[in-house]
């Protein structure tokens, strides 16, 4: 009990891929950034076609996490980038590059769906009664139960506070809120979450004003930034686990990078 798993159409319990991380969602976020890095290198560096095999392996590992939010964000990011290339940054070289990426992605998706169709169809369906949804609602309600407060229960103290509030829960359910914004509000209050949101706003504003989003990679960096913030609506690892914090602050640091005029 307490592991990241689900039941397929045949009623078999399937354990999601952890890799060497504490949770499949952490692995999915790491591979999401790896795929983004591959797209960057594929478009801006002269990689030969053999690297598409590496991309296929990364994508296959990514699907084995069965992380629905991150998989959705990957497809959305790819679609937006493709539209930008077609409509705003018309470039025949990029069109050919994207066509190869699309073909490789399609092959991996078809192969994965054929061999793991019962698992795939089970994860596509989202029921409001499944444990993952119910736990997120429960933690969210618990974080708001104490009403409005300025300072919260203290940084890192939500689980301790929950233990006192609900002492009879199973041990594996004592976890942080699966939402970094509610978690920050619970632990640091109105002042803490306000400072955090203002920091994100001015970071994004500075990036947009400084770059004017003139190049494709500006949009790519900004899309990854927004994707990570979106993931934060459904999980806590960006704030509570070391691997998550590394990824979160790395993505934020990308918005502070200096311009590179050698990149088209």
PyMOL commands that set and color helices and strands:
alter all, ss='L'
color gray80, all
select helices_A, chain A and resi 24-44+51-64+68-87+92-115+117-124+131-144+158-165+171-173+180-211+216-231+237-240+242-254
alter helices_A, ss='H'
color red, helices_A
select strands_A, chain A and resi 5-7+13-15
alter strands_A, ss='S'
color yellow, strands_A
deselect
rebuild
show_as cartoon
